[in-house]
Amino acid sequence: MDSPNLDHAGEAPVSNEDRLSLDDVVRLLARHHSRLLAYVTVVVHDRHLAEDVLQETSVIIINRAAEKTTAKLFPAWARRVARNVSFEMLRNRRGQVVASVEPAVLDSMESAWEELDEGGLLLARKLALRACMEKLSENSKALLKMKYEQSMSGTDMAGRLGRSVDGVYVTISRIHKALADCVKAQLAREART
């Protein structure tokens, strides 16, 4: 089957530093496989046809993702490819009664699919933050507990710890930066696996 004509939705000029390797594409495809299958099943209303569509979609994604999208835009771009392949396969099944979702309905559902994509990222961030917090020293954990669980003011924390208020805020700022760097590194590692 020829590759369907793809919209430019989800495509971006891909710079060399954002270009996906074949390994990146395969990992992203594996990560989003079940969501893509669910999406295609909604479009074609037939699990067996959905699996055929996903196979064809996967071939196109593997061949074109590096030049057409980035890791961040991958889910929306992959859904667009899957949508186009779905409609093409449905058109090619002439003579068979096939139910399908109207394109306008899919357009209105796109924001819900994007929320699922973001929800997965949010969950990944939460898990990464939890892992990074485990790596903190006991003193850092205690300071964060005072600030966020006990809602202590900087003045109260400084008094309890025998430190200056500025010193407490500098330490908290350093902890925040360390956590942000750790979460960023953790998410980058997960994106490569």
BELZIFEN-V517950 format. One record per residue. RES is the residue in one small letter. PSI is psi in whole degrees, 0 to 359 (999 if undefined). OMEGA is omega in radians with two decimals (* if undefined). Layout:
<<RES PSI OMEGA> <RES PSI OMEGA>>
This chain:
<<m 136 3.10> <d 152 3.08> <s 135 3.13> <p 159 3.06> <n 120 -3.07> <l 140 2.96> <d 172 3.09> <h 5 3.11> <a 131 3.13> <g 354 3.10> <e 147 3.11> <a 154 3.02> <p 124 -3.04> <v 115 3.10> <s 164 -3.12> <n 322 -3.12> <e 337 3.11> <d 353 -3.08> <r 133 -3.13> <l 137 3.01> <s 168 3.09> <l 320 3.10> <d 318 3.10> <d 314 -3.11> <v 315 -3.13> <v 318 3.11> <r 315 3.12> <l 318 3.12> <l 317 3.11> <a 318 -3.13> <r 324 -3.06> <h 6 -3.06> <h 308 -3.06> <s 324 3.09> <r 320 3.10> <l 319 3.11> <l 318 3.10> <a 317 3.13> <y 311 -3.12> <v 322 3.11> <t 323 3.07> <v 321 -3.09> <v 312 -2.98> <v 347 3.11> <h 30 -3.13> <d 116 -3.05> <r 318 -3.12> <h 316 3.08> <l 322 3.12> <a 320 3.11> <e 322 3.07> <d 316 3.12> <v 317 -3.11> <l 325 3.07> <q 312 3.13> <e 318 3.11> <t 318 -3.13> <s 320 3.11> <v 314 -3.14> <i 316 -3.13> <i 313 -3.12> <i 321 -3.10> <n 335 -2.97> <r 346 -3.02> <a 319 -3.08> <a 326 -3.11> <e 347 -2.98> <k 341 -3.03> <t 173 3.08> <t 171 3.14> <a 321 -3.11> <k 320 -3.08> <l 357 -3.04> <f 311 -3.07> <p 313 -3.13> <a 319 3.14> <w 316 3.14> <a 321 3.08> <r 321 3.14> <r 317 3.09> <v 313 -3.12> <a 320 3.12> <r 312 -3.12> <n 318 3.10> <v 319 3.12> <s 309 -3.11> <f 323 3.10> <e 316 3.14> <m 324 3.09> <l 319 3.10> <r 325 -3.10> <n 354 3.13> <r 45 3.14> <r 144 3.10> <g 347 3.11> <q 143 3.09> <v 118 -3.11> <v 126 3.08> <a 150 3.13> <s 162 3.06> <v 138 3.10> <e 142 3.11> <p 323 3.14> <a 324 3.10> <v 318 3.10> <l 320 3.10> <d 317 -3.12> <s 336 3.13> <m 347 -3.04> <e 321 -3.14> <s 325 3.09> <a 320 3.10> <w 322 3.12> <e 322 3.09> <e 321 3.07> <l 318 3.10> <d 312 -3.12> <e 325 3.11> <g 321 3.08> <g 321 3.09> <l 320 3.11> <l 316 3.11> <l 318 3.12> <a 319 3.11> <r 317 3.13> <k 316 3.13> <l 320 3.11> <a 317 3.12> <l 318 3.12> <r 315 3.13> <a 319 -3.14> <c 323 3.12> <m 328 3.09> <e 332 -3.11> <k 347 -3.12> <l 155 3.05> <s 162 3.12> <e 322 3.12> <n 319 3.12> <s 317 3.11> <k 319 -3.14> <a 319 3.14> <l 316 3.10> <l 324 3.11> <k 317 3.10> <m 315 -3.07> <k 312 -2.96> <y 327 3.13> <e 322 -3.11> <q 357 3.11> <s 41 3.14> <m 146 3.07> <s 165 3.09> <g 322 3.13> <t 316 3.14> <d 318 3.12> <m 317 -3.14> <a 317 3.12> <g 316 -3.13> <r 323 -3.07> <l 352 -3.11> <g 36 -3.13> <r 169 3.08> <s 156 3.10> <v 315 3.11> <d 318 3.13> <g 320 3.12> <v 314 -3.12> <y 323 3.08> <v 316 3.13> <t 316 3.12> <i 319 3.11> <s 319 3.12> <r 321 3.10> <i 315 3.11> <h 315 -3.14> <k 317 3.13> <a 319 3.12> <l 317 3.14> <a 316 3.11> <d 318 -3.14> <c 314 -3.14> <v 316 3.12> <k 315 3.14> <a 319 3.14> <q 315 3.14> <l 324 3.10> <a 319 3.09> <r 316 -3.13> <e 326 3.14> <a 333 3.14> <r 346 -3.11> <t 999 *>>
